[in-house]
């Protein structure tokens, strides 16, 4: 009886939190086994940290890619970093034991010093960044839960934290962030919808609100790593070679990741806009140029506000 109750709790948590297209997949025995395995792996990694299995499943489900198919869902769940997700969930509850483990086993690791080496290698600067990461991730705000609830388990926790730490370091080094000076790309995007292009201006006036709503929803589907990579390029103005050096990967890797982020936003925006306006594929073609022209500019504004 207790086993059946636990299974139903996991099923209900998944159905309530997953993207709408995946909610019915909770009826699959393969998916339920994968969810149970996720909870068990997390508990095995941190046996002294108690976490409600339903809460862990809900956090994982919230961050599943909307394009994921039900057939691929069990394999995707089995690939999640269950131990890191378990620790993140425990930290989100404010558990003193979890916060101590996070401090000792994660924040004190050498990954942070390596991430900051090309910005400022001094111990005092690392301490400042570490404190900023603590505040960003672990403190609840009046209108929001601790940001560590946004961790999806799709990457190792330290990989996810690296992008947040690098962003915090750039902000600290620049004394609060880069000046809001439009880049050449932003100016080009604004010109494209300006008075010299009346057709584009007409489309923007007619569909502007729907487009901005769709862009905002698409932006919300980015995870922290994707958002921070785009922020480093679009807001902080770092070149791909500089970002690659910060993350100790080659430039082509960063270029691929950034391109994938933009393609993701374009695809999500297009799908939402087409559904919202009930356009046929042929009708949507006329809006493709407007979508393309607005993505860069809108992403930059959204990233500055987030």
C-alpha atoms as one frame of an Amber mdcrd trajectory, in Angstrom:
protein
   0.000   0.000   0.000   2.795   2.413   0.912   4.576   1.549  -2.347   1.459
   2.253  -4.391   0.971   5.556  -2.576   4.570   6.570  -3.311   4.141   5.687
  -6.982   0.956   7.738  -7.198   2.714  10.693  -5.541   5.476  10.576  -8.157
   2.938  10.260 -10.953   0.923  13.216  -9.656   4.036  15.379  -9.161   5.206
  14.677 -12.702   1.797  15.294 -14.280   1.401  18.601 -12.434   4.824  19.959
 -13.388   5.874  18.570 -16.779   5.306  20.348 -20.110   1.720  19.768 -21.188
   2.661  17.456 -24.074   4.426  15.075 -21.671   1.944  14.934 -18.787   0.088
  11.866 -19.993   3.407   9.997 -20.198   3.217   9.555 -16.424   0.832   6.658
 -17.109   3.692   4.714 -18.722   5.311   2.030 -16.570   8.698   2.808 -18.161
   8.388   6.456 -17.153   7.323   5.552 -13.610  10.297   3.213 -13.274  12.606
   5.992 -14.506  11.104   8.429 -11.995  11.535   5.939  -9.182  15.107   5.323
 -10.284  15.772   9.080 -10.303  14.572   9.409  -6.712  16.529   6.334  -5.599
  19.774   7.486  -7.234  19.480  10.890  -5.619  18.887   9.422  -2.173  21.810
   7.013  -2.604  24.148   9.896  -3.458  23.100  11.882  -0.365  21.757   9.388
   2.191  21.905  11.915   5.033  19.879  14.580   3.200  16.142  13.973   3.268
  14.261  15.098   0.166  10.631  14.498  -0.722  10.654  12.329  -3.845   7.664
  14.150  -5.282   9.467  17.496  -4.918  12.520  16.130  -6.741  10.351  14.740
  -9.549   8.503  18.063  -9.822  11.764  19.996 -10.149  13.054  17.643 -12.832
   9.724  17.718 -14.692   9.506  21.531 -14.733  12.716  21.753 -16.712  12.179
  19.013 -19.285  12.630  20.299 -22.860   9.216  21.028 -24.414  10.317  19.274
 -27.608  11.123  16.007 -25.788   8.968  13.093 -26.939   7.244  10.619 -24.633
   9.207   7.802 -26.261  12.524   9.425 -25.321  11.408  10.470 -21.841  12.593
   7.394 -19.856  16.075   7.606 -21.385  16.199  11.342 -20.709  15.220  10.865
 -17.052  17.853   8.158 -16.598  20.514  10.570 -17.900  19.773  13.260 -15.290
  22.368  13.954 -12.589  20.226  12.627  -9.757  22.680  13.282  -6.919  23.148
  16.911  -7.884  19.394  17.340  -8.304  18.824  15.815  -4.856  21.289  18.253
  -3.281  19.711  21.217  -5.093  16.230  20.231  -3.878  17.494  19.886  -0.316
  19.128  23.322  -0.494  15.892  24.841  -1.807  14.143  23.775   1.410  16.739
  25.646   3.480  18.020  22.457   5.133  21.093  23.410   7.241  22.708  20.048
   6.460  22.182  20.581   2.727  23.526  24.137   2.802  26.608  22.908   4.657
  27.122  20.134   2.100  26.693  22.623  -0.749  29.274  24.910   0.845  31.771
  22.160   1.623  31.453  19.878  -1.394  30.474  22.317  -4.144  31.338  25.963
  -3.500  34.723  25.154  -1.948  35.798  23.098  -4.974  38.585  23.983  -7.354
  36.182  24.494 -10.259  35.460  28.059  -9.083  39.111  29.087  -8.976  39.606
  27.594 -12.442  36.562  29.458 -13.776  37.819  32.789 -12.412  41.467  32.366
 -13.355  41.233  34.515 -16.485  39.211  37.231 -14.762  40.908  37.619 -11.379
  42.864  34.843  -9.682  43.050  36.483  -6.242  41.505  34.586  -3.291  39.634
  37.700  -2.169  37.907  38.003  -5.546  36.940  34.329  -5.430  35.403  34.954
  -2.001  33.364  37.849  -3.413  32.095  35.702  -6.283  31.333  32.823  -3.932
  29.221  35.128  -1.763  27.410  36.455  -4.822  26.630  32.890  -5.931  25.286
  32.067  -2.464  22.971  35.084  -2.547  21.793  34.450  -6.106  21.040  30.775
  -5.592  20.087  30.173  -2.001  18.150  33.230  -0.864  14.422  33.369  -1.513
  13.011  36.694  -2.703   9.654  38.202  -1.816   8.153  37.112  -5.115  10.345
  34.114  -6.003  11.710  30.864  -4.640  15.478  30.306  -4.314  17.016  30.233
  -7.758  18.566  26.831  -7.138  15.085  25.473  -7.888  15.886  26.283 -11.517
  18.585  23.599 -11.640  17.369  20.902 -14.031  19.868  18.124 -13.458  20.703
  18.034 -17.162  24.311  19.028 -16.508  26.596  18.502 -13.507  25.804  21.057
 -10.827  29.271  22.610 -11.082  28.847  23.100 -14.839  25.573  24.932 -14.240
  27.161  26.967 -11.442  30.144  27.903 -13.599  28.009  30.057 -15.899  26.393
  31.785 -12.902  29.776  32.360 -11.239  31.364  33.758 -14.393  28.451  36.129
 -14.844  28.746  37.245 -11.205  32.483  37.754 -11.686  31.977  39.899 -14.779
  29.425  42.015 -12.903  31.793  42.476  -9.955  34.752  43.318 -12.165  32.742
  45.905 -14.049  31.269  47.388 -10.898  27.669  46.446 -11.602  27.579  45.447
 -15.240  28.288  46.808 -18.656  26.827  50.066 -19.856  23.643  49.681 -21.840
  25.211  50.761 -25.116  23.529  49.174 -28.142  25.826  46.857 -30.088  26.193
  47.016 -33.865  23.870  44.033 -34.174  21.231  45.736 -32.027  21.423  48.891
 -34.123  21.089  46.820 -37.302  18.037  45.051 -35.904  16.412  48.362 -34.963
  17.120  49.778 -38.416  15.504  46.761 -40.032  12.182  47.698 -38.439  12.676
  51.422 -38.883  11.064  53.882 -41.300  13.312  52.811 -44.194  11.518  49.444
 -44.234   7.766  50.190 -44.325   6.687  46.567 -44.869   8.554  45.439 -41.762
   7.217  48.391 -39.800   3.651  47.451 -40.783   4.156  43.852 -39.625   5.661
  45.070 -36.376   2.703  47.383 -35.720   0.163  44.683 -36.532   1.799  41.732
 -34.777   4.205  43.424 -32.385   2.424  42.530 -29.135   1.896  38.892 -30.119
   5.538  38.650 -31.181   6.845  40.104 -27.919   4.609  37.760 -25.905   5.868
  34.771 -27.895   9.481  35.891 -27.508   9.040  36.281 -23.767   7.595  32.783
 -23.474  10.391  31.359 -25.625  12.995  33.142 -23.507  11.491  31.559 -20.385
  12.260  28.086 -21.778  16.018  28.782 -21.722  17.835  27.210 -18.810  20.360
  29.149 -16.732  23.376  27.961 -18.714  21.844  29.019 -22.024  20.699  32.381
 -20.659  24.073  33.130 -19.112  25.983  32.288 -22.287  23.751  34.651 -24.259
  24.091  37.301 -21.537  27.885  37.170 -21.678  27.759  37.789 -25.427  24.797
  40.125 -25.878  24.880  42.173 -22.674  28.515  42.012 -21.576  29.838  42.178
 -25.126  32.347  39.329 -24.783  33.650  37.737 -27.973  33.232  34.004 -28.494
  36.980  33.552 -28.000  36.763  35.296 -24.607  33.806  33.175 -23.503  35.607
  30.037 -24.666  38.643  31.010 -22.587  36.476  31.525 -19.504  34.973  28.062
 -19.809  38.155  26.347 -20.992  36.657  25.019 -24.195  37.476  25.783 -27.799
  35.843  28.657 -29.652  33.905  26.361 -31.997  32.185  24.750 -29.000  30.976
  28.135 -27.729  29.838  29.126 -31.222  27.808  25.918 -31.488  26.258  26.443
 -28.062  25.311  30.037 -28.817  23.895  29.071 -32.210  21.851  26.314 -30.556
  20.476  28.843 -28.030  19.340  31.191 -30.782  17.839  28.364 -32.839  15.959
  27.213 -29.763  14.488  30.682 -29.180  13.605  31.078 -32.864  11.869  27.701
 -32.999   9.973  28.269 -29.743   8.963  31.790 -30.785   7.792  30.637 -34.201
   5.738  27.775 -32.788   4.051  30.006 -30.211   3.388  32.823 -32.676   1.928
  30.494 -35.274  -0.337  28.854 -32.684  -1.395  32.203 -31.197  -2.302  33.743
 -34.552  -3.619  30.495 -36.096  -1.520  31.079 -39.212  -0.992  28.622 -42.008
   2.630  27.806 -42.873   2.347  29.992 -45.970   1.027  32.938 -43.934   3.735
  32.521 -41.354   6.448  32.922 -43.995   5.582  36.610 -44.259   6.371  37.028
 -40.550   9.644  35.106 -40.631  11.690  38.211 -41.358  10.086  40.088 -38.469
  10.803  37.212 -36.082  14.420  37.053 -37.213  14.889  40.802 -36.894  13.436
  41.020 -33.395  15.050  38.020 -31.707  18.471  39.584 -31.142  17.115  42.902
 -29.897  14.439  41.349 -27.693  16.811  38.782 -26.220  19.217  41.542 -25.244
  16.463  43.497 -23.481  15.106  40.422 -21.723  18.581  39.404 -20.568  19.224
  42.861 -19.138  16.021  42.672 -17.115  16.494  39.102 -15.875
